Each structure stands twice: as C-alpha cells, then as structure tokens.
Amino acid sequence: MNDNNNFREMGIFKVSLPRELYLGYDSYSSFIVVAESETAARNIHPGSEMLITPERDWDKSWIKFSDIGKLIVEKVGIYTGFTVLTEPKILLACFHAS
C-alpha cells in the first residue's frame, strides 16, 4: 500500500496499430505505456506522451485522432515500480526510421 495521496494504480499496456493503419517509414507502429486505463493508453502519442487531439493531426508519425478507436490495446501487467506515477509514461516505442 502506498501512503501518497496522489497514488493511482497504473496498468502496463501494449498499444499497436492494426495492419490497415500501418504508416510506413518515419512512424511508430507500437509502444508500451504505463497508464491508468486502456482509454488513457489509447490517447497517448508514443513519441511525446502528449494526448492525441484533433489539433495534432498534422503529425505524420502516428495515427489521426479519428483513428484512435482502431488501435489494438492489451493490458500486459500492473505497474509496481518504486516511483509514484500520476501521468502516463512511455516505456518503449517502436519507431521505423527511414
């Protein structure tokens, strides 16, 4: 048990693009993130830990806001690290450089 009032249980999620959304070179195809929920994991940009919004659709390295519902999100564990996290944290991202 953690006595920190800011503590929230966080899951570890793998977020992947389905084949039909693969973006090619200079883009991400998947990432591992610590987040509060599947929804929170789905809404994170793998290169910046920023929320995906309609205003950020110019970024060609990740999908458009309108496609986030098509992402494949799997819970692979529960975060039990020593550092208390209150915001999502990218652990690993797969980037396809040209």
Secondary structure as the mmCIF struct_conf table of DSSP 4:
data_model
#
loop_
_struct_conf.conf_type_id
_struct_conf.id
_struct_conf.beg_label_comp_id
_struct_conf.beg_label_asym_id
_struct_conf.beg_label_seq_id
_struct_conf.end_label_comp_id
_struct_conf.end_label_asym_id
_struct_conf.end_label_seq_id
TURN_TY1_P TURN_TY1_P1 ASN A 5 ASN A 6
STRN STRN1 GLY A 11 SER A 16
HELX_RH_3T_P HELX_RH_3T_P1 ARG A 19 LEU A 21
BEND BEND1 TYR A 25 ASP A 26
STRN STRN2 SER A 27 ALA A 35
BEND BEND2 GLU A 36 SER A 37
HELX_RH_AL_P HELX_RH_AL_P1 GLU A 38 ARG A 42
TURN_TY1_P TURN_TY1_P2 ASN A 43 ASN A 43
STRN STRN3 ILE A 44 ILE A 44
TURN_TY1_P TURN_TY1_P3 PRO A 46 SER A 48
BEND BEND3 GLU A 49 GLU A 49
HELX_LH_PP_P HELX_LH_PP_P1 MET A 50 MET A 50
STRN STRN4 LEU A 51 LEU A 51
HELX_LH_PP_P HELX_LH_PP_P2 ILE A 52 ILE A 52
HELX_RH_3T_P HELX_RH_3T_P2 PRO A 54 ARG A 56
TURN_TY1_P TURN_TY1_P4 ASP A 57 TRP A 58
TURN_TY1_P TURN_TY1_P5 LYS A 60 SER A 61
BEND BEND4 TRP A 62 TRP A 62
HELX_RH_3T_P HELX_RH_3T_P3 PHE A 65 LYS A 70
BEND BEND5 LEU A 71 LEU A 71
STRN STRN5 ILE A 72 ILE A 78
BEND BEND6 PHE A 82 THR A 83
BEND BEND7 THR A 86 GLU A 87
STRN STRN6 LYS A 89 HIS A 96
#
